[in-house]
Amino acid sequence: MKENKPNILLYGLIIGGLVGAGLAVFFSSRFIRKNRKKKKVRKHKFYEGIDDIFESKPGDTEDGDKSIDKETEEGIIEELFSRTN
């Protein structure tokens, strides 16, 4: 009986290690997938917001002074894209 006990412990350690590694790979890939999806959604919302700012027609606003001239638009775009994450 004593001869079989070390073998059972060794097999248990090997199988436990494989199961643990499999779970680590599964959960890490799931975590990476979720983060990529969140990043894609944030990026989409960012560009959608920029489109909303600059694609507005001058007739959409009640006051004509609220429209953005070309120089201000280029300054805003430069400021947005020069920032680091």
VEXDREN-2710 file (C-alpha; in Angstrom, 1 decimal):
% VEXDREN-2710
k/r/px/py/pz
1/MET/0.0/0.0/0.0
2/LYS/2.9/2.4/0.8
3/GLU/4.3/1.9/-2.7
4/ASN/1.2/3.1/-4.4
5/LYS/0.7/6.2/-2.3
6/PRO/3.6/8.2/-3.8
7/ASN/2.4/7.4/-7.3
8/ILE/-1.2/8.5/-6.5
9/LEU/0.2/11.8/-5.1
10/LEU/2.3/12.3/-8.2
11/TYR/-0.6/11.6/-10.5
12/GLY/-2.8/14.0/-8.4
13/LEU/-0.2/16.8/-8.7
14/ILE/0.2/16.3/-12.4
15/ILE/-3.6/16.2/-13.1
16/GLY/-4.2/19.2/-10.7
17/GLY/-1.5/21.2/-12.5
18/LEU/-3.0/20.4/-15.9
19/VAL/-6.5/21.4/-14.7
20/GLY/-5.2/24.6/-13.1
21/ALA/-3.3/25.5/-16.3
22/GLY/-6.4/24.9/-18.4
23/LEU/-8.5/27.1/-16.1
24/ALA/-5.9/29.8/-16.2
25/VAL/-5.8/29.8/-20.0
26/PHE/-9.6/29.8/-20.2
27/PHE/-10.2/32.7/-17.8
28/SER/-7.3/34.8/-19.2
29/SER/-8.6/34.4/-22.7
30/ARG/-12.1/35.4/-21.5
31/PHE/-10.6/38.4/-19.7
32/ILE/-8.7/39.5/-22.8
33/ARG/-11.7/39.1/-25.1
34/LYS/-13.8/41.3/-22.7
35/ASN/-11.2/44.0/-22.6
36/ARG/-10.8/44.1/-26.4
37/LYS/-14.6/44.4/-26.7
38/LYS/-14.7/47.2/-24.2
39/LYS/-11.9/49.0/-25.9
40/LYS/-13.6/48.7/-29.3
41/VAL/-16.8/50.1/-27.9
42/ARG/-15.0/53.0/-26.3
43/LYS/-13.2/53.8/-29.5
44/HIS/-16.5/53.6/-31.5
45/LYS/-18.2/56.0/-29.0
46/PHE/-15.2/58.4/-29.2
47/TYR/-15.3/58.6/-33.0
48/GLU/-19.1/58.8/-33.0
49/GLY/-18.9/61.7/-30.7
50/ILE/-16.4/63.5/-33.0
51/ASP/-18.7/62.9/-35.9
52/ASP/-21.6/64.4/-34.0
53/ILE/-19.5/67.5/-33.2
54/PHE/-18.3/68.2/-36.7
55/GLU/-21.2/66.9/-38.9
56/SER/-23.8/69.3/-37.5
57/LYS/-25.2/71.6/-40.2
58/PRO/-25.3/75.3/-39.6
59/GLY/-29.1/75.3/-39.9
60/ASP/-29.4/72.8/-37.0
61/THR/-28.6/75.4/-34.4
62/GLU/-30.9/78.4/-33.6
63/ASP/-27.9/80.8/-33.3
64/GLY/-25.5/81.0/-36.1
65/ASP/-22.6/82.1/-33.8
66/LYS/-22.4/78.6/-32.3
67/SER/-21.0/77.1/-35.5
68/ILE/-17.3/76.1/-35.4
69/ASP/-15.0/77.6/-37.9
70/LYS/-12.3/75.6/-39.7
71/GLU/-9.4/76.8/-37.5
72/THR/-11.2/75.9/-34.2
73/GLU/-12.2/72.5/-35.7
74/GLU/-8.6/71.7/-36.6
75/GLY/-7.4/72.8/-33.1
76/ILE/-9.9/70.5/-31.4
77/ILE/-9.0/67.5/-33.6
78/GLU/-5.3/68.1/-32.9
79/GLU/-5.9/68.3/-29.2
80/LEU/-8.0/65.1/-29.1
81/PHE/-5.5/63.1/-31.1
82/SER/-2.4/64.4/-29.3
83/ARG/-3.5/63.0/-25.9
84/THR/-2.1/59.8/-24.7
85/ASN/-4.2/57.1/-23.0
END
